[in-house]
Amino acid sequence: MASPLLVVDAPSLLYRAFYALPKSITDADGHPVNALLGSINIVLREIELHDPRAVVMCFGIDAAEYRVELFSDYHADRPPMPDELSPQWEAAPALYEALGWYVAQSDDHEADDLLGSYAAVETEAGGDTLILTGDRDMFQCVDDHVKVLYVRTGSKGAQPVDAAEVKARYGIPPELVPDFIALRGDPSDGIPGAKGVGEKTAASLLNRHGSLEGALTGKLEAVADQLRTYKDMASLRQLDVERPADRETDRAGGADAVREHGMNRLAERLASSTG
């Protein structure tokens, strides 16, 4: 069986690691490296479990302009990046590259769009993709060739999410996730959804009508254009990306790089696992 491509939501992992690990984890100069350490460990754990053919760490802007133009309150309530995280964020790409991982960055789209685009290119080439993220919006990408590795707070290892799991969680197939978000809303993104419509009602409407468009009757007809906008915001954009070549994790190079950031135990672990 061919090895999958592992595409990683780098912003999601950096934020999760930053808040999950103490800021007392520092380099020799006393600067926190908790986000760097935690994000690398999460990816290494999934590499051990799934043996991917390559790893792509995806970065993008926080709020794509096209989404803000569609809805001005998109991401409006998100706090600024913590001061202790900012320098780690800047150091992350070079550190990931030292580990032999590709780094993909977009200046006008979000990491989500890159993740979905790499998965689509891999599928077109006949391969399988694993999307490592803590963002449930990515469930829309799940199909026979794409699974989400969902990073859960306070647990070890990501949960593999296939189409059956999406259906079990929300009562809808993956391709209806943008329709579902439009109806239910998404507080983390500032998308309000339809007034009075929760998860169960949203799933019921979509199962009955087959799509958001079909469900735009009765009271929902009055806010149809709004809900179409929310669906557009929740839908990923396909970017022009190249399928990455196979590339193994560079454990020796990674060991040297993380040692420079004071992560000596991780450096020892990486060095001891080199062939």
Secondary structure, 3 states (H helix, E strand, C coil): CCCCEEEEEHHHHHHHHHHHCCCCCECCCCCECHHHHHHHHHHHHHHHHHCCCEEEEEECCCCCHHHHHHCCCCCCCCCCCCCCCHHHHHHHHHHHHHCCCEEEECCCCCHHHHHHHHHHHHHHCCCCEEEEECCHHHHHHCECCEEEEECCCCCCCCEEECHHHHHHHHCCCHHHHHHHHHHHCEHHHCECCCCCCCHHHHHHHHHHHCCHHHHCCHHHHHHHHHHHHHHHHHCCCCCCCCCCCCCCCCHHHHHHHHHHCCCHHHHHHHHHCCC
